[in-house]
Amino acid sequence: MLKSKVLRWFLFAGCVGALVAAALLFLRPDSPGVMLLLCPTAIVGLVDPAGFADKALVALAIFGGNFLLYGAFGAIAGFATRDR
């Protein structure tokens, strides 16, 4: 029971992280501090990829990294709220 609850927290928070990354990449906030606070993996975007494969790898790093980062915080929240 515990593992499935933590996994649900991880997946939910990870999906929120991917949505945050997508929203920030499409909206392009004026403040770079906001971008780096909510999506720290966006710093990978400074690489300035040339080809399509390079752009796909950068997008994978941004979305995947944000998914894992937010998911880790979600898993910690899942452990903190578990039934004792």
Kinemage of the C-alpha trace (Angstrom):
@kinemage 1
@onewidth
@group {chain A} dominant
@subgroup {mainchain}
@vectorlist {calphas} color= white
{ca met a 1} P 0.000 0.000 0.000
{ca leu a 2} L 2.762 2.425 0.924
{ca lys a 3} L 4.704 1.941 -2.285
{ca ser a 4} L 1.692 2.479 -4.508
{ca lys a 5} L 0.742 5.667 -2.645
{ca val a 6} L 4.254 7.079 -2.972
{ca leu a 7} L 4.297 6.076 -6.635
{ca arg a 8} L 1.016 7.930 -7.210
{ca trp a 9} L 2.482 11.023 -5.525
{ca phe a 10} L 5.608 10.711 -7.690
{ca leu a 11} L 3.660 10.356 -10.934
{ca phe a 12} L 1.184 13.132 -10.147
{ca ala a 13} L 3.897 15.601 -9.126
{ca gly a 14} L 6.030 14.582 -12.106
{ca cys a 15} L 3.166 15.269 -14.508
{ca val a 16} L 2.641 18.652 -12.862
{ca gly a 17} L 6.342 19.354 -13.396
{ca ala a 18} L 6.116 18.471 -17.083
{ca leu a 19} L 3.048 20.715 -17.454
{ca val a 20} L 4.856 23.568 -15.705
{ca ala a 21} L 7.797 23.165 -18.082
{ca ala a 22} L 5.466 23.167 -21.095
{ca ala a 23} L 3.592 26.233 -19.873
{ca leu a 24} L 6.786 28.156 -19.211
{ca leu a 25} L 8.310 27.244 -22.556
{ca phe a 26} L 5.196 28.394 -24.409
{ca leu a 27} L 4.486 31.513 -22.335
{ca arg a 28} L 8.110 32.720 -22.091
{ca pro a 29} L 8.023 34.766 -18.863
{ca asp a 30} L 9.874 38.101 -18.858
{ca ser a 31} L 11.836 37.267 -15.733
{ca pro a 32} L 14.518 34.582 -16.127
{ca gly a 33} L 14.394 34.105 -12.356
{ca val a 34} L 10.822 32.828 -12.584
{ca met a 35} L 11.821 30.442 -15.343
{ca leu a 36} L 14.759 29.041 -13.411
{ca leu a 37} L 12.802 28.807 -10.166
{ca leu a 38} L 9.903 26.826 -11.630
{ca cys a 39} L 11.866 24.956 -14.299
{ca pro a 40} L 15.544 24.732 -13.333
{ca thr a 41} L 16.266 22.230 -16.079
{ca ala a 42} L 15.495 24.939 -18.659
{ca ile a 43} L 19.108 26.034 -18.304
{ca val a 44} L 19.834 23.228 -20.767
{ca gly a 45} L 18.065 25.373 -23.366
{ca leu a 46} L 21.041 27.725 -23.400
{ca val a 47} L 22.897 25.154 -25.499
{ca asp a 48} L 21.225 26.544 -28.666
{ca pro a 49} L 20.709 23.288 -30.578
{ca ala a 50} L 21.195 23.357 -34.334
{ca gly a 51} L 19.439 20.308 -35.764
{ca phe a 52} L 16.120 18.630 -35.085
{ca ala a 53} L 17.737 15.778 -33.166
{ca asp a 54} L 19.578 18.256 -30.960
{ca lys a 55} L 16.367 20.153 -30.248
{ca ala a 56} L 14.598 16.891 -29.384
{ca leu a 57} L 17.370 15.951 -26.941
{ca val a 58} L 17.217 19.355 -25.276
{ca ala a 59} L 13.423 19.114 -24.959
{ca leu a 60} L 13.760 15.605 -23.533
{ca ala a 61} L 16.283 16.857 -20.986
{ca ile a 62} L 14.061 19.778 -19.966
{ca phe a 63} L 10.798 17.850 -19.668
{ca gly a 64} L 12.354 14.668 -18.273
{ca gly a 65} L 14.468 16.546 -15.776
{ca asn a 66} L 11.535 18.589 -14.564
{ca phe a 67} L 9.410 15.425 -14.321
{ca leu a 68} L 12.046 13.744 -12.166
{ca leu a 69} L 12.665 16.815 -10.020
{ca tyr a 70} L 8.994 17.469 -9.290
{ca gly a 71} L 8.418 13.727 -8.916
{ca ala a 72} L 11.126 13.512 -6.277
{ca phe a 73} L 9.442 16.280 -4.301
{ca gly a 74} L 6.135 14.452 -4.733
{ca ala a 75} L 7.634 11.206 -3.440
{ca ile a 76} L 8.982 13.047 -0.403
{ca ala a 77} L 5.501 14.462 0.172
{ca gly a 78} L 4.083 10.955 -0.204
{ca phe a 79} L 6.439 9.624 2.453
{ca ala a 80} L 5.605 12.538 4.744
{ca thr a 81} L 1.861 12.003 4.475
{ca arg a 82} L 1.847 8.216 4.782
{ca asp a 83} L -0.395 6.450 7.270
{ca arg a 84} L 1.341 5.364 10.420
